[in-house]
């Protein structure tokens, strides 16, 4: 690959990574004010249907665009690129219409199996988003296939900003005008098709020229794959990419069908069960934020990983892989232990109560396994190793489907949290065991895992003891207010960061390459080097 072209690819990847990071933060953060405005039951109504939106947007944003970009990049000339995009659009249009009519006609049936028939209008509202999925996915995939990431990045940001604005407005008017929770939920989920329309406008010129206009001339230089072969590739390759991108959301979809019904079967009144499901759903934005922190910095190594693979440099590829896995694991472990230690204060600060603290502490452990799954799938995809990923995801989803309802009936929302963690652990274990030996050894070599576990345990204990000490100083009444909970949280985070960083330096947890990936890593290396010179 020529150097100029490689630089274009890296810049494009950076633009897309930044926009994706902003979109993920927006997607996680807005749910905190939403829960505060509409309460646990209102939050339950929104979160029950959210996985349907999440799966649709994952298909339109990640899964199918990535596959279509691969199809476009394979074509030798402009005519072939535009024609393959047109065929992809036709196939996706058929798929999206099937999903759209399935959701519209089956809304009542789906709502009934979720344990709440009042959810049917909200399912119908979100279904309209799938009408715009082919346009979005094809537009994004076409430009990504030509290494132009700008249109995808802009459409992604527009989609999130418009959707979040509509949801917060729906919550505001719900409180102001006294709407019931289901009316609020319908308006909030109407944000999905409206945001899809707005983000689709970015691809208007592309669509009118390549998707809706007559076939371009001249004829392609080589025959294109038939619709039959292309559809098969969509199902196998595109389906795998979608499955990988939607792992966490698919687990949430299982929760939508089992948690509410399981709580009612346990003996809870329906209204109490709805509120408890809303409390359980508090964990989702926290896990999402934790994953942003855990994967954002390791993702900066992906271009270097791709470059090493393209240049057939196995030693460099292994080094980059090791750095990526080590940074992701360390950040996810630190985020997990820190959030578990601070959960009572975080729960009080963000959601105004201590309800479900134990369930949230269990749920937070998902960050650790989800970050490892994200990192390993990135590496396995770059190696075109899909078998372990598919088997792992199927095994994890099967675990969730088979165990969730039973655990909820016996252990309530604590059981649902435990099964989510178990399912992700199963997914990762299968992926890890099925990955090449070199990739397996990355976690085990140089005593890295033992150092990290010991350091995380020390950090967690220090943070918990510090919080207890501050609580004892201010008294239980003041400590139970949101303001003091916020202060304790900030102090706890600062103490945790200082302990973790100091311990990582002392234990030589990271190599210089790994430190340089982290924010302020370069400054820290220089400071440590100066300190050694001073003492010598």
C-alpha positions in Angstrom: 0.0 0.0 0.0 1.5 3.4 -1.0 2.5 5.7 1.8 0.1 8.5 0.8 -2.7 6.1 0.6 -1.8 4.6 4.0 -1.8 8.0 5.5 -5.3 8.7 4.1 -6.5 5.4 5.6 -5.0 6.3 9.0 -6.5 9.8 9.0 -9.9 8.4 8.0 -9.7 5.8 10.7 -8.9 8.6 13.2 -11.8 10.8 12.1 -14.2 7.8 12.3 -12.8 6.8 15.8 -13.3 10.3 17.2 -16.9 10.6 15.9 -17.6 7.1 17.1 -16.2 8.0 20.6 -18.4 11.1 20.8 -21.4 9.2 19.6 -20.9 6.5 22.2 -20.5 9.0 25.0 -23.7 10.8 24.0 -25.5 7.4 23.7 -24.5 6.5 27.3 -24.8 9.9 29.0 -28.3 11.0 27.9 -29.9 8.0 29.7 -28.9 9.4 33.1 -31.0 12.6 32.9 -33.7 10.5 31.2 -34.0 8.2 34.2 -33.9 11.2 36.6 -36.8 12.9 34.7 -39.1 9.9 34.1 -38.2 7.7 37.0 -37.6 3.9 37.2 -40.9 2.9 35.5 -40.5 5.4 32.7 -36.9 4.3 32.2 -38.1 0.6 32.1 -40.5 1.5 29.3 -37.8 3.1 27.2 -35.2 0.4 27.9 -37.5 -2.5 27.1 -37.6 -1.4 23.4 -34.1 0.2 23.2 -32.5 -3.1 22.1 -34.6 -3.1 18.9 -33.3 0.3 18.1 -29.8 -0.7 19.1 -29.7 -3.7 16.9 -31.0 -1.7 13.9 -28.4 1.1 14.4 -25.6 -1.4 14.9 -26.6 -3.0 11.5 -26.8 0.5 9.8 -23.7 1.9 11.5 -21.2 -0.9 12.0 -22.0 -4.4 10.7 -23.4 -3.9 7.2 -21.3 -0.7 6.3 -18.1 -2.6 7.2 -19.1 -5.5 5.0 -20.3 -3.2 2.1 -17.0 -1.2 2.4 -15.2 -4.5 1.9 -17.3 -5.3 -1.2 -16.7 -1.8 -2.6 -12.9 -1.9 -1.9 -12.7 -5.3 -3.8 -13.9 -3.7 -7.1 -11.3 -2.6 -9.7 -13.1 0.4 -11.2 -15.7 3.1 -10.3 -18.5 1.6 -12.3 -18.1 -1.8 -10.5 -18.0 0.1 -7.1 -21.3 1.9 -7.8 -23.0 -1.2 -9.2 -22.0 -3.4 -6.2 -23.3 -0.7 -3.9 -26.6 -0.7 -5.9 -27.0 -4.5 -5.5 -26.1 -4.2 -1.8 -28.9 -1.6 -1.4 -31.4 -3.8 -3.1 -30.6 -6.8 -0.9 -30.7 -4.7 2.3 -34.0 -3.1 1.2 -35.6 -6.5 1.0 -34.2 -7.4 4.4 -35.3 -4.2 6.0 -38.8 -4.4 4.7 -39.1 -7.9 6.1 -38.0 -6.6 9.5 -40.2 -3.5 9.3 -43.4 -5.5 8.5 -42.5 -8.1 11.0 -42.2 -5.5 13.8 -45.4 -3.7 12.7 -47.6 -6.8 12.3 -46.0 -8.6 15.3 -45.8 -5.6 17.7 -48.6 -6.8 20.0 -47.2 -10.4 20.0 -43.7 -9.1 20.8 -45.0 -6.8 23.6 -47.1 -9.6 25.1 -44.0 -11.9 25.2 -42.1 -9.0 26.9 -44.8 -9.2 29.6 -46.4 -5.8 28.8 -48.8 -5.3 25.9 -48.8 -1.5 26.4 -45.3 -1.6 24.7 -46.8 -2.4 21.3 -47.1 1.3 20.0 -43.5 1.9 21.0 -42.4 -1.1 18.9 -44.4 0.2 16.0 -42.7 3.6 16.3 -39.2 2.2 16.3 -39.9 -0.1 13.4 -39.9 2.9 11.0 -36.1 3.3 11.5 -35.5 0.0 9.5 -37.0 1.7 6.4 -33.9 4.0 6.3 -31.3 1.4 7.2 -30.4 0.4 3.6 -29.8 4.0 2.6 -27.6 4.7 5.6 -25.7 1.4 5.5 -25.0 1.5 1.8 -24.0 5.2 1.8 -21.6 4.7 4.8 -20.2 1.4 3.3 -19.6 3.0 -0.1 -17.6 5.9 1.2 -15.7 3.8 3.7 -14.8 1.4 0.8 -13.3 4.4 -0.9 -11.5 5.3 2.4 -13.6 8.5 2.8 -14.7 8.4 6.4 -16.0 12.0 6.7 -19.6 11.3 5.5 -19.9 8.3 7.9 -18.6 10.3 10.8 -20.9 13.3 10.1 -24.0 11.1 9.7 -23.2 9.3 12.9 -22.9 12.5 14.9 -26.1 13.9 13.3 -28.0 10.7 14.1 -27.0 10.7 17.8 -27.5 14.5 18.4 -30.9 14.6 16.8 -32.1 11.4 18.6 -30.8 12.5 22.1 -32.4 15.9 21.7 -35.8 14.4 20.8 -35.6 11.9 23.7 -34.8 14.6 26.3 -37.6 16.8 24.8 -40.0 13.9 25.1 -39.0 13.4 28.7 -39.4 17.1 29.5 -42.9 17.4 27.9 -43.9 14.1 29.6 -43.1 15.6 33.1 -44.5 19.1 32.1 -47.7 17.9 30.6 -48.3 14.8 32.7 -48.1 12.2 29.9 -48.2 8.5 31.0 -44.9 6.5 30.6 -46.0 4.7 27.4 -46.9 7.9 25.6 -43.5 9.3 26.6 -41.8 6.0 25.4 -43.6 6.3 22.0 -42.4 9.8 21.5 -38.9 9.0 22.7 -38.6 6.0 20.3 -39.9 8.1 17.4 -36.5 9.8 17.7 -35.0 6.7 16.0 -36.7 7.1 12.5 -36.5 11.0 12.7 -32.8 10.8 13.5 -32.3 8.3 10.7 -34.0 10.7 8.2 -31.7 13.5 9.3 -28.5 11.5 9.0 -29.7 10.0 5.7 -29.7 13.5 4.1 -25.8 13.3 4.1 -26.1 10.6 1.4 -28.8 12.3 -0.7 -26.5 13.1 -3.6 -24.9 9.6 -3.5 -28.3 7.9 -3.4 -29.8 9.9 -6.2 -26.7 9.3 -8.4 -25.8 5.7 -7.6 -28.8 4.0 -6.1 -31.9 5.4 -7.8 -30.6 6.7 -11.2 -30.2 4.4 -14.2 -27.2 2.1 -14.2 -23.9 4.0 -15.0 -21.8 3.6 -18.1 -19.3 2.3 -19.1 -19.8 -1.4 -18.3 -17.7 -2.9 -15.5 -14.4 -4.4 -16.5 -15.3 -7.8 -14.9 -18.6 -9.6 -14.1 -20.2 -8.7 -10.7 -21.3 -11.5 -8.3 -24.9 -12.6 -8.8 -27.6 -11.5 -6.4 -27.7 -15.1 -5.1 -24.0 -15.2 -4.3 -24.1 -11.7 -2.9 -27.0 -12.5 -0.6 -25.1 -15.6 0.7 -22.1 -13.4 1.5 -24.4 -10.9 3.2 -25.8 -13.6 5.4 -22.5 -15.2 6.3 -19.9 -12.4 6.3 -22.2 -9.4 6.9 -24.2 -11.4 9.4 -21.1 -12.3 11.4 -19.9 -8.6 11.5 -23.4 -7.6 12.7 -23.5 -10.3 15.3 -20.1 -9.2 16.7 -21.0 -5.5 16.8 -24.4 -6.2 18.5 -23.2 -8.6 21.2 -24.1 -6.5 24.3 -27.3 -5.3 22.8 -28.5 -8.9 22.0 -28.0 -9.7 25.7 -30.2 -6.7 26.6 -32.8 -8.0 24.2 -32.9 -11.3 26.1 -33.4 -9.2 29.3 -36.4 -7.4 27.6 -38.1 -10.8 27.2 -37.2 -12.4 30.5 -36.5 -10.0 33.4 -40.0 -8.4 33.7 -41.8 -11.8 33.3 -39.4 -13.5 35.7 -39.9 -10.9 38.4 -43.7 -11.3 38.0 -43.3 -15.1 38.3 -41.2 -14.5 41.4 -44.3 -12.9 43.0 -43.7 -9.2 42.3 -46.6 -7.0 41.4 -46.4 -5.9 37.7 -45.8 -2.2 38.7 -43.1 -3.2 41.1 -41.5 -5.5 38.5 -41.4 -2.6 36.0 -39.7 -0.3 38.5 -37.2 -3.1 39.4 -36.4 -3.6 35.7 -35.8 0.2 35.5 -33.4 0.0 38.4 -31.6 -3.0 36.7 -31.3 -0.9 33.5 -29.3 1.7 35.3 -26.3 -0.5 34.7 -26.4 -0.2 30.9 -25.2 3.5 30.6 -22.5 2.8 33.3 -21.2 -0.3 31.3 -21.3 1.7 28.1 -19.2 4.6 29.6 -16.8 2.1 31.1 -16.4 0.4 27.7 -15.7 3.8 26.1 -12.8 4.4 28.6 -11.6 0.8 28.3 -11.5 0.6 24.5 -10.9 4.1 23.3 -7.1 4.2 23.8 -6.4 0.6 22.7 -8.3 1.3 19.5 -5.6 3.9 18.5 -3.3 0.9 17.9 -5.6 -0.7 15.3 -4.1 1.2 12.3 -0.6 0.1 13.4 -1.9 -3.5 13.7 -3.4 -3.4 10.2 -0.1 -1.9 8.8 2.0 -4.6 10.4 -0.3 -7.3 9.0 -0.2 -5.7 5.5 3.6 -5.5 5.5 3.8 -9.1 6.8 5.7 -8.2 9.9 4.6 -11.0 12.4 6.9 -9.8 15.3 5.6 -6.2 15.0 2.0 -7.6 14.7 2.5 -9.5 17.9 3.9 -6.5 19.7 1.0 -4.3 18.7 -1.5 -7.0 19.6 0.1 -7.4 23.0 0.0 -3.6 23.6 -3.7 -3.5 22.5 -4.8 -6.4 24.8 -2.7 -5.2 27.8 -4.0 -1.6 27.6 -7.6 -2.7 27.1 -7.5 -5.2 29.9 -5.8 -2.8 32.4 -8.2 0.0 31.7 -11.3 -2.3 31.8 -10.0 -3.9 35.1 -9.4 -0.5 36.6 -12.8 0.9 35.5 -14.6 -2.3 36.8 -12.9 -2.3 40.2 -13.3 1.4 40.6 -17.0 1.4 39.7 -17.7 -1.6 42.0 -15.9 0.1 44.9 -17.7 3.5 44.3 -21.1 2.0 43.3 -23.2 3.2 46.3 -22.0 6.8 45.8 -22.3 6.6 42.0 -25.9 5.2 42.3 -26.9 7.9 44.7 -25.2 10.7 42.6 -26.5 9.7 39.2 -29.9 8.1 40.0 -30.9 9.6 43.4 -31.1 6.3 45.3 -29.2 3.2 46.5 -31.8 0.8 44.9 -30.2 -2.1 43.1 -26.6 -1.4 44.2 -25.7 -5.1 44.5 -27.2 -5.8 41.1 -25.3 -2.9 39.6 -22.0 -4.0 41.2 -22.4 -7.4 39.6 -23.5 -5.9 36.2 -20.4 -3.7 36.1 -18.1 -6.7 35.8 -19.5 -6.9 32.3 -17.1 -4.1 31.3 -14.1 -6.4 31.8 -15.3 -9.2 29.6 -17.0 -6.9 27.0 -13.7 -4.9 26.6 -11.7 -8.1 26.1 -14.3 -9.4 23.6 -14.1 -6.1 21.6 -10.3 -6.2 21.6 -10.0 -9.9 20.6 -12.7 -9.6 17.9 -10.7 -6.7 16.4 -7.6 -8.8 16.2 -9.4 -11.9 15.0 -11.2 -9.9 12.3 -7.8 -8.5 11.0 -6.6 -12.2 10.8 -9.9 -13.3 9.0 -10.5 -15.7 11.9 -14.2 -15.8 12.3 -15.0 -19.4 13.6 -14.0 -18.8 17.2 -16.0 -15.5 17.2 -19.2 -17.0 15.9 -19.0 -20.1 18.2 -18.2 -17.8 21.2 -21.1 -15.4 20.5 -23.6 -18.3 20.0 -22.4 -20.0 23.2 -22.7 -16.8 25.2 -26.2 -16.0 23.8 -27.3 -19.5 24.5 -26.1 -19.2 28.1 -28.2 -16.0 28.5 -31.3 -17.4 26.9 -31.3 -20.7 28.9 -30.3 -19.3 32.3 -31.7 -15.7 32.5 -35.4 -16.4 33.3 -34.5 -19.1 35.9 -32.0 -16.9 37.7 -34.4 -13.9 37.7 -37.2 -16.1 39.3 -34.8 -17.2 42.0 -32.5 -14.2 42.5 -34.3 -11.2 41.0 -32.3 -8.5 39.2 -29.1 -9.8 40.9 -29.6 -13.0 39.0 -30.0 -11.2 35.7 -26.8 -9.3 36.3 -24.9 -12.5 37.1 -26.1 -14.2 34.0 -25.0 -11.3 31.8 -21.5 -11.5 33.3 -21.5 -15.3 32.9 -22.6 -15.1 29.2 -19.9 -12.6 28.4 -17.3 -14.7 30.2 -18.4 -17.8 28.2 -18.1 -15.7 25.0 -14.6 -14.6 25.8 -13.4 -18.0 27.0 -14.5 -19.7 23.7 -12.9 -16.9 21.6 -9.7 -17.1 23.6 -9.5 -20.9 23.4 -10.2 -20.8 19.7 -7.7 -18.0 18.9 -4.1 -18.7 17.6 -1.6 -19.7 20.3 0.3 -16.5 20.0 -2.9 -14.5 20.8 -3.6 -16.8 23.8 -0.1 -16.2 25.2 -0.5 -12.4 25.2 -2.6 -12.6 28.4 -0.3 -15.0 30.2 3.2 -14.0 29.5 5.6 -12.0 31.8 3.2 -12.4 34.9 1.2 -9.5 33.5 -2.2 -10.9 34.7 -1.0 -11.6 38.2 0.5 -8.1 38.6 -2.8 -6.5 37.2 -5.0 -8.5 39.6 -2.9 -7.7 42.6 -2.7 -4.0 41.7 -6.5 -3.8 41.1 -7.2 -5.5 44.4 -5.0 -3.0 46.3 -6.7 -0.1 44.4 -10.2 -1.3 45.2 -9.4 -1.8 48.9 -7.8 1.6 49.2 -10.8 3.3 47.5 -13.4 1.5 49.7 -11.5 2.3 52.9 -11.1 6.0 51.8 -14.9 6.3 51.1 -15.8 4.7 54.4 -13.4 7.1 56.2 -15.0 10.2 54.5 -18.5 8.8 55.2 -17.6 8.4 58.9 -16.2 12.0 59.0 -19.3 13.7 57.5 -21.9 11.4 59.1 -24.4 9.0 57.6 -27.1 11.7 57.0 -24.9 14.1 55.0 -23.2 11.2 53.2 -26.7 10.1 51.9 -27.1 13.4 49.9 -26.3 13.6 46.2 -23.9 16.5 46.8 -21.7 14.6 49.3 -22.0 11.4 47.2 -20.6 13.4 44.3 -17.7 14.7 46.4 -16.9 11.2 47.7 -17.0 9.9 44.1 -14.6 12.5 42.8 -12.2 11.9 45.7 -12.5 8.2 45.2 -11.7 8.4 41.5 -8.7 10.6 42.1 -7.3 8.2 44.8 -8.0 5.2 42.6 -6.2 6.7 39.6 -3.2 7.7 41.8 -2.9 4.3 43.4 -3.3 2.5 40.0 -0.8 4.7 38.2 1.8 4.5 41.0 1.3 0.8 41.3 1.6 0.3 37.5 4.9 2.3 37.5 6.3 0.4 40.5 5.3 -3.1 39.2 6.4 -2.2 35.7 3.0 -3.3 34.4 3.4 -1.6 31.0 6.1 -1.5 28.4 7.1 1.9 27.1 5.1 1.3 23.9 2.0 0.7 26.1 2.6 3.8 28.2 2.7 5.9 25.1 -0.8 4.8 24.1 -2.2 6.2 27.4 -3.0 9.9 28.0 0.0 11.7 29.5 2.0 8.5 29.2 4.9 10.2 27.5 5.0 12.8 30.4 4.9 10.1 33.0 7.8 8.2 31.3 9.9 11.4 31.3 9.0 12.2 35.0 10.0 8.7 36.1 13.3 8.9 34.1 14.1 12.3 35.7 13.3 10.9 39.1 15.7 8.0 38.6 18.5 10.3 37.4 17.9 12.5 40.5 18.3 9.5 42.9 21.2 8.0 41.2 
